[in-house]
Amino acid sequence: MTLKLDLEDRNAVDLGAYYERVAGDTAKVLWRRKWLIAAFLALLPSLAFLALVLMGPRYTAEAMIELAFNRKGAAPEAKAQETVATVDASVLVDSAARLLRSRPIAAAAAMRLGLDKDPQYTRNPPLLQALAYARSVLGLPEADSTPLDRATNEILRRVSATAQPRSYVISIAATAHSPEDATALVNAVALAYLKVRMAQEIAAAAGEMKQASEVYGAHHPRYQLAEMKLQGLEADLNALDGGPKGGAKVVAGVSFIAGDVVIGPSGPQIVVVLAGALAIGLAFGIWVALYARSRKRRAGALVRKSGLHDRSQVGTWEATAHHVARP
């Protein structure tokens, strides 16, 4: 039993010495090929820096919309409906956020800004261009997309709408290569959504005015209030066509804070990209150095094996010749 423990201890010591020897050999190999590793450490961050220069800075503008479910001045029937609606207020907020991310809203924003005539928004990504070319070479049918469709797709990639938790606030963010373009894009998307809500409000006000006219007549105060409400909504809708004037305002029953020009870029993260490129360059340089050592060892083993085989053949030939020459 004691002998077995001594053997296990000796094997453990030998295993530790083996790993120490392997670590030492690896460190020597890395030191001999330090210039190769340094070359990768300089190459990959340089390529990453060049990509950052070609990509350019990106700017993100933000606008905010706060939904309101209990507005003053609403009719008793509307108040009752809103009381029921507040039970599922979070669902209504999520629905509004999905509507802000929908294609009709993005298409309306593209038409408002004339982005269907901007090459920056209408050109397809290089991968889609290569795919379309391959399909045309193979003779496969392909659906033609209009400039408005491509601009809408680009807007959907650049714009996000997020419902803030435990609140009725929706944050709209848009990213572009200049702060002015980002601000114009985020405000155009928000205004397109507000115009949809305004159209709904105008339709409801027109229905109330028609109902008041049929029940009370055109000279009744209730009809006049409905008419004044409709005229105010139409004036607000016309004011939306002029663009946001800045600051917070109440439009179509929601609080709207227009996006402002942001001076500082939001991306890309230069430090993170360069640090990642440096780490990848270091790992790749170490891998190339160790791979070159393994290839060299494998080639040396093959050469030694071939030499031993040749020497054994020579020895066999000499023995055969000596046996034949012996009388």
C-alpha positions, 0 to 999 in steps of 0.5 A: 500500500505504501509503495502504491502511494509512492508511485502516485506521488512520483507520477504527480511530480512527473506530471507537474514537471511535464507541464512546467516544461511545456509551459517553458517551451511555449514561452520560448517559442512565443519569445522567438516569434515575438515580432510575428505576434507584434505584427498581428498586434499592429495589423488588426488594430490598424485595419479596425481604425481604418474601418472606423474612419470609413464608417464615420461617426453615427448620431442618435436623436430621441423624441418622446411621446407620453400617452394619456388615457384620462383627458379633461373635456371628454364626453361621459361615454368617452370617459367610461371607455377610457376608464375601461382602457386604463385597465390594459394601459400597458397593452395600449402603450405596446400597441402604440410602440408597434405602430411607431415601428410599422411600415406605414409610419416609416413610409409616411416619414420617408415621403415627408422627408423625400428620402425616396430620392436620397441614394443613401436610403434607396440603395440596397445593401451589398449583400442584397445586390450580390444576391439579386445579381446571382438570381438574374444570372440564373434567370430566376424571377425577382420582385422589383422594389421601388425607391420608397420601399427601399427607403422604408426598409432603411428607416426601419433599420435606423429607427426604434421605438421602446415603451418605458417600463411602468410608464406611458412613455414611448422613446423614439430613437433614430440614428444617422450619419449627421445630427441634423438628419437624425433629428429630422428622421426621429421627428418625422416618424413621431409626426407621422404617428401623431397625424394618424392619431389626429385623423382618428380624433378628427373622425371621432369629432366629426361623428360627434358633431353629426350626432349632435346635429341630428339630435339637437340641431345646428344651433344647440350649444352641444353642436357648437362645442363639437364644431369648435372641437373639430376646428381645433383638431384640424388646426392642430393637424395643419400645424403638424405639417409645419414640423415641430417647433420645439419644446413639449406640446399636447397633440391628439391627446398625447404629450410630445417632446420633439427631438433636438440636435445632438452634438456628440456622436453615439457610435461606434464605440472606438475604445471597444472596437480597438480593444477587441481588435487588439485582443483578436490580433494577440490571440491570432498571433499566438495561434500562428506562432504555435501552429508554425512550431507544430508544423516544424516539429511534424516536418522534423519528425517525418524527416527523422523517420525517413532517415531511419527508414533509409538507414535500415534499408542501407543496413539490410543491403550491406548485410545481404551483399556481405552474405552473397560475397562470403565464400 
